Amino acid sequence: MRQIVLDTETTGLETSDGHRIIEIGCVELVNRRLTGRHYHQYINPERGVDAGAYEVHGIGNDFLADKPVFAHIADDFLAFITGAELIIHNAPFDIGFLDYELDLLAQHSGEGARSVGDFCGVIDTLKMARSLHPGQRNTLDALCVRYGVDNSSRDLHGALLDSEILADVYLAMTGGQTDLGLQSDSGRGSEFSDWVQGEIYRVSRDGVSLKVQRADEQELADHEAYLSMLDKKSDGALWRRQS
């Protein structure tokens, strides 16, 4: 199973205003393991970067002036992602910009229009997080805190750094707090069925540590009180019965 964790940076928020991609960052997972392969490219957007966008990623017009345009990197990028499953946080945003770039390329070349969906499938980790944690903040930074992923080097957004961080978050979200036995995730609820395939692997990359968050005494007491309430309302909680 080959997956590509992807992020982009752009000149602004809306393709309808003519905004373009200025950076693409991708890291590769095979069978839920980081392979060390990645794709990273800065792109000349052939237009200016909005001030608000610059405050987010710090990538300016002068830096981008000598970078290749999207048409010159499109084939290499598509070759890297073809046949994989893309993992993206807030996928409609990034896919919208990528499809916009592909549409512009088709218009200029006279070739048929293409979209990212022609090359690979997509998982939206924001949608996944909202399903798992309804009513909570589900930004990438918030998920890093929730899953104990180190994002201390993330002062500004950057496509490659964010894709590396998202890879750790995705593995934590879909793998849970597994032990070193590399057990499968068969115990998870049905909400994971579309996202978890194969074995679960602990992230093992320098500078990243997944924290095991154990219940404290109050949480254990609350849990026991909840089980006691279930006992009273039923014939006894199944998980409390002795085999």
Steps between C-alpha positions, in 0.01 A plus 500: 500500500663822380384829644624854443452762772471834319484868579515817291560870559335761280498870414155540659179324590287485185569371151206715389726800571777348290710377791758233426713232667850604610615186685420128497630263766441124515629207705449136413353224716510136394305257716471778761876552522684817405735402218718812499393583144350842452410757236559869566480790258468877513310646204496840331128591509535766228321745729554668836457344844230662714619665821272278712635184341859620549433539873398132512786340304768769464564420132548823306499615140878547476565146621258355242621706205754244374297188580345286222139557397244225560508386136868408540452286811157347430624174346743424784235580760234285335746213462568512875134486604355273229344184639531610862240606753542866594466599866422872535373719784205698361532322167247713304732800533816329370320290238316809380830682442665198337205449266507872419867475404431193285211681332719802420764265364243331275380836372851609409607168346177422319496153655201346674419614852626283786431496873672347802220243521619358167825392666424405861247483781479749787452480878406823678642490853300808601177316418633197685594708805158667511339157502727373778498822707170682435473848643873530563773699325647285227771716350831327436650676804208391719537140383871510577417592859226236521721219369830609652674575169790744526439808282738732682685583176180629338531878544378558143305274270709312246371231266769238562515553877121493527478180296756335730306608808170390344649156429566455872155629591330272245684193627407591857135564410458174314735282704427608853741442788638166387772310677817370341323176410367669187150374559229560243221747570212251490369632830419844361149619431337493157592864438855382428400248233558737209837620628690212660641218291767245586737515793549791739854631538641733763652817358878485533665812364757722671343782697153343515360333809143379540386549857296226671233686694386287792183564699547673834329395825200729448446373145517139621249579774267668249529196276408264783204720592380488140530120492302479825227711343490262203476204738189649658334565164574159353572142595860595563765643273639220283858614543467460879381142487750232585564246227 
